[in-house]
Amino acid sequence: MMSVTPTRGCLLDLPWEDILVPHILCHLPLQQLLSLQRVSKSFQSLIQLYLANMRCFDSSQIGPAIPRAAFVNLLKDNEVLQQLALQNCSDWLTDRELLPVIGQNHHLHQIQLKGCAQLSRHALVAISLSCPNLRQLSLAHCEWVDSLSLRSLADHCKALEAVDLTACRQLKDEAICYLVQKCSRLKSLSLAVNANVGDTAVEETAKCCPELEHLDLTGCLRVKNDSIRVLAEYCPKLRSLKVKHCHNVAESSLSILRSRGVELDVEPPLQRALVLLQDVVGFAPFINLQI
């Protein structure tokens, strides 16, 4: 009788698209996948297939200092991204690298660009034109965001639910009003560290966004009690409000929200008293507004 010698299989013998990509590779950190593609040409082809079908890309899994060419190569064949996180990539990320990725991925619903300082208003316009299903967008500390590019976002991405405009210092009340009028589904909005934002923007946000749950006004020095009262009246679903360093907002307006169980982020009484003293006698306490 003939003896049958069992053959040894290897990982690559498993179906790539049915098993390896959706059930195994998706559990490995991106850094390990990039190392794995250097094992052999077969592994390189496998990882390229995975990258082309990847739904989520987070640069923090590799590190902030990704070579430009490496980033472009990683996503050059991907047209199915749903989440893109590129926070604090100011050392290397420009419009030249980002725009092709945005232009070929129309299913993106979450984009994180916090601290990407080398981009321009063209990046936001490209996002607005290419990502109609966008739900969450972080532009914190992106001072290149201006009123025209924000209007484009508002006109084309009306399904937005969360927008972070922390320290987008070019924006004024008019731009914020336009955004909330077009994007009435907003549940979370940050306007923190923007001295140009005042009561007009807050009141319009309250009246246009009844689903609002989280609002960050930290450091918005022009916000006063009246707009906080409007917020309490029009936003029954509000769960948290940040008003640290809003020294024109007093307990008389916050008490309404406090009684409803809204989480309030406000200075302790002593620190608030120091801020008021600054207004009266010109004394400037050391207050940290870094967010």
Order of alpha helices (4+ residues) and beta strands (2+ residues): alpha-alpha-beta-alpha-beta-alpha-beta-alpha-beta-alpha-beta-alpha-beta-alpha-beta-alpha-beta-alpha-beta-alpha
